[in-house]
Amino acid sequence: MQEFFMDYGLWLLIALLVIIGIVFLLSGRNRPSEPVVPVEAKKAAAPVAAPPVAAPPVAPVEPVVSEPAAVAPVEPVAPAPQPIPVSPAVTTLSSGADDLLKLKGVGPKLNMLLIELGVTRYAQIAGWSDSDIAAIDAKLGNFKGRPVRDQWIDQAKYLAAGDLAGFEAKYGKI
């Protein structure tokens, strides 16, 4: 028997730890934090309201006069970030938003972030200047550097012009 434990003891210990871990993980799941009580039982167990009791008479209270408290100076509130200015070419387009997911390097999370920043059209991106790119890039968080690295402006110029063949020749199939 002693030879068995010496030969397989480490494997038995590992197996025991794995079984304990599995039991621990499974025992914590599917356990509601609060017992489920049917609605009918809740209605039946609801306490009955007691009749209102008249309040005892209250003697009049003299007002307390206190000195005015010192008012802390109000700090100015930073203005809300403004969306990227829209170029005049964009105002002539229809008011519908473009599918920014067609841009290579833009996924669902980045698409939502761009929409929150007010970027919804290819023409907006195509009209970005270096300062616009810097302003947007500063707000992209984990996606910082993507507009330049993925060449969004060039891609957006193709898509804004409707040149899908040129886009696909340079950047691949949409």
N, C-alpha and C positions, 0 to 999 in steps of 0.2 A: 504494500500500500504506500509505503514511504517513497518507493521508486516512482510510482505513478505521479505523486505530487511534485517530485523533483523534476520529472520529465515534462509534465504538462501544467505545472503550477502557474506559470506566467500566462499561458493561454486561458486557463480557467479564470484567472483574475481579470483579464481583459474582457472575457465573455460576460462575467458577472457585472463589470462596470457598464458594458454596453446595455445589458438588460435593465439595469437600474436607471440608466439614462433614458431609455425608451419608455419605461414605466412612468418616470417623472414627467416626460414631455406629454405623454398621452393622458395622464391624470389631470393635467392643468387645462386641457381643452374641453370644449363642449360642456362646460359647467357654467350655467347662468349665474351672474353675480347676484341676482335677486330671484327668489322663487316666483314662478309664474302662477298667478292667482286668476281664476276666471272672473270675468266682469260681474257675473251674477253674485259671486261670493263677496266681491268688494262692495257691491250695493247692499247686500244683506248685512255685512259687518260694519257699515258706515254708522258712526255715532249719531244719535238723535240729538238735535239741537235743543238746548235748555231754554225755557222761556226767559225773555229779557228781565233783568232785575233793575229796579230803579236805583239810580246813583244817589248817594247821600248828598245833602246840600253842601256846597263849597263856599267858604267865606271869601269875600273879595280880596284880591291880592294887590298890594301897592306896586306900581311899576318901579323897576330898578333902573336908575340912571347910571350909565357907565360912560367912561371916557372913550372917544372913538379910538379904535385900534389903528396902529401904524399900517399904512398900505404899502406893500412891497412894490417896487417899480416893475412895470410890465415890460417883459422882454419882447422885442419884435419877432414876429413869426416869419420863418423863411417862406418865400413864395413857392407855390406848387410848381413842379417842373412843367415847362411848356412843351407841347409836342413839336416835332421838327416842322419848320415852316414848309408849306406846300408851294411848289413852283407854279407859275402861271399856267404851264402846260397841263398840270393836273386838274385845274379848275374847269377846263373845257371838256374833260372826260366825264363819263357817266359816274354817278355817285356810288356804284357798286364796288366792292373790294375785290382785288385780284387774289388769286390763289398763290400765296407766297411760298407754299410748299414745293412749287415747281423749281424754285431756286435751289441749285445744288448747295448742300451744306445747311439748309434750313429744314429742321424737323418740327414735329408738333409743339414741343415746348418753346422752341425759339420763335415759331410762328405766333404763339399766344403772347410771348413777350413783346414782339414787334407790334402786334395789334394794340397792346396796352400802352405802348410808347407812341401810338398814333400813326404808325407806318402800315398802310393797307394797300398801297398801289405800287406797281412796278415803276411808274413814272416818277414817283417820289424818290425811290432809291436811285433811279437813273440820274436824277438831278442833284444828288448829294455832292457837296463840296468837301474839301478836306476837313473843314471845321465841323460840318454836319456829321461826318464819319467819326470824328473824335468825340462829339457829343453823344452819339448813339453808342459808340464803343464803350464809353465810360459807364453806361447804364446796362450793359449786357451781362454783367456778372461773370459766370462761368464760361460764357460764350465770347468773352472778350477776344478781339483779334479776328473774328470770323469774317466780317465784311471785307477786309483787305485780303485775307488768306484765300477766301473762296470767290473773290472777284465778283461780289454782288452787283456792283455798279455796271460792269460790262454785261453780266447776265441779264440784269433788269433792262438795259437798253435794247437787247434783242427781244425780250418778252414784251416790253412796252410797245415796240414797233410792230409786233405780231410776226416777227421773222423766226418762226419755229425751226425752219430748215437750217438757218444760220446758227441758231442756238444749239441744235442737236449736232451739227457738224463740229462745233467747237467744244461743247460740254457734255455731249452724249445724249442718249435718248431720255426723254422726259418720263 
